[in-house]
Amino acid sequence: MKLSHIMLFPSLILLISCAGKKEVDATPSEVIAKVRKAARLIEDKGLEGLEVLRDPHSEFSWKDTYVFSFNCAEDKVLANAAFPEKVGGDIKQHTDYNGFRYGLKMCEESDSPNGVWVEYIWPKPSGGQPLRKISYVLTVKNLNIQVGAGIYNEEISMTELNQLIQ
């Protein structure tokens, strides 16, 4: 066997092993892009667009997160593919595992033109211990409906996140 073939073999093994690995953690940039895409969907389709967000098999449920929607004016959850039992619930009363009313905070901050990041403690849809979740929320102005999605991340700062939406 030639030396070039011997050197090629480890590279092939590395390439094959990496090809089967799937990224499981959503990134802040993906969250921003999906939320903004969901907002455009709701702008274009109106309330019918919520059916897409409620579907756990849509593009709006990916990796370890999902897009959710609520209406602060009506104080109501409109879509949550990972936790469908939350739909119809009072968003302003939603609390995290430390008792923080993250739904109220999302509503209080929802008028920000570029959207807002809110942090709280929440479990991943796949289960396990509740973790730090940072959700990006944006208001669909023509319907006054909020859409959001979050990441589970212990390291990224709120300053870094806010710089991404400027």
C-alpha positions in Angstrom: 0.0 0.0 0.0 1.3 3.5 -0.9 2.1 6.0 1.8 -0.5 8.4 0.4 -3.2 5.7 0.8 -2.2 5.1 4.4 -2.4 8.8 5.2 -5.8 9.1 3.5 -7.3 6.4 5.6 -7.5 8.3 8.9 -8.9 11.3 7.1 -11.7 9.2 5.6 -12.6 7.7 9.0 -12.8 11.2 10.6 -15.0 12.4 7.7 -17.3 9.4 7.9 -17.6 9.7 11.7 -18.4 13.5 11.5 -21.0 13.0 8.7 -23.3 11.0 11.0 -23.2 13.5 13.8 -26.2 15.8 14.1 -26.0 19.3 15.6 -28.4 19.3 18.5 -28.0 22.8 19.9 -29.7 25.7 18.2 -27.6 28.9 17.8 -28.7 32.5 18.6 -28.5 33.3 14.9 -30.8 30.4 14.0 -33.3 31.5 16.7 -33.3 35.1 15.3 -33.8 33.9 11.7 -36.6 31.4 12.6 -38.5 33.9 14.8 -38.3 36.6 12.0 -39.4 34.0 9.5 -42.3 33.0 11.7 -43.3 36.7 12.1 -43.4 37.0 8.3 -45.5 33.9 8.1 -48.0 35.3 10.6 -48.0 38.7 8.8 -48.8 37.0 5.5 -51.2 34.2 6.6 -52.7 35.8 9.7 -54.0 33.5 12.4 -53.9 30.5 9.9 -50.1 30.7 10.2 -50.3 29.6 13.8 -51.2 26.1 12.6 -47.7 25.8 11.1 -46.2 26.9 14.4 -48.3 24.4 16.3 -47.0 21.5 14.2 -44.1 19.8 15.9 -42.9 18.5 12.5 -42.7 21.9 10.8 -39.4 23.8 10.2 -40.2 25.9 13.3 -39.4 22.9 15.6 -35.8 22.1 15.1 -32.7 20.8 17.0 -33.5 21.5 20.7 -36.0 24.3 20.3 -39.2 25.6 18.7 -41.0 28.8 17.8 -43.9 29.7 20.1 -46.5 32.4 19.9 -48.7 34.4 22.2 -50.9 37.5 22.4 -50.1 39.9 25.2 -53.2 42.0 24.7 -55.4 38.9 25.1 -53.1 37.4 27.6 -53.1 34.0 25.8 -50.7 31.4 24.4 -51.4 30.8 20.7 -48.9 28.2 19.7 -46.4 25.9 21.3 -45.5 22.7 19.5 -43.3 21.3 22.3 -45.8 22.0 25.1 -49.2 22.0 23.4 -51.0 22.0 26.8 -49.8 25.6 27.2 -52.0 26.8 24.3 -54.9 28.9 25.5 -53.1 29.5 28.8 -52.5 32.9 30.4 -49.0 34.0 29.2 -48.5 36.6 31.9 -48.9 34.0 34.6 -46.3 31.6 33.2 -43.5 31.1 35.6 -40.1 29.4 35.3 -38.7 26.8 37.8 -37.5 29.7 40.1 -40.9 31.4 40.1 -39.9 34.2 37.7 -42.8 35.4 35.6 -41.1 35.2 32.2 -44.3 35.6 30.3 -45.0 38.9 31.9 -41.4 40.0 31.2 -41.8 39.0 27.5 -45.0 41.1 27.3 -43.5 44.1 29.1 -40.6 44.1 26.6 -42.5 43.1 23.4 -42.7 46.6 22.0 -39.0 46.7 21.2 -38.7 47.2 17.4 -35.8 44.7 17.0 -37.3 42.2 19.4 -36.0 41.3 22.9 -34.1 38.5 24.7 -35.6 37.2 28.0 -33.8 34.7 30.2 -35.4 32.1 32.4 -35.1 28.5 33.6 -36.9 25.9 31.4 -36.5 22.2 30.4 -35.6 21.1 26.9 -38.4 19.5 24.9 -36.5 16.3 25.1 -36.6 16.4 28.9 -34.1 16.5 31.6 -33.1 19.1 34.2 -34.4 22.7 33.6 -31.6 24.9 32.2 -31.0 28.5 31.4 -33.1 29.4 28.4 -32.8 32.6 26.6 -35.7 33.4 24.3 -35.9 36.0 21.5 -39.4 37.5 21.2 -40.6 39.7 18.3 -44.0 41.3 17.8 -45.9 41.0 14.6 -47.1 44.6 14.4 -50.1 44.3 12.1 -51.8 41.7 14.4 -50.1 42.5 17.8 -49.0 38.9 18.1 -45.7 37.9 19.6 -43.5 35.0 18.3 -40.4 33.7 20.0 -37.9 30.9 20.3 -35.1 30.2 22.7 -31.7 28.6 23.2 -30.4 26.7 26.1 -27.0 28.2 26.9 -25.1 28.8 30.1 -22.3 30.9 28.7 -23.5 33.5 26.2 -24.2 36.9 27.8 -27.3 39.1 27.3 -25.0 41.8 25.9 -23.8 39.4 23.2 -27.3 38.4 22.4 -28.5 42.0 22.2 -25.8 42.9 19.8 -27.1 40.3 17.4 -30.5 42.0 17.1 -29.3 45.6 16.6 
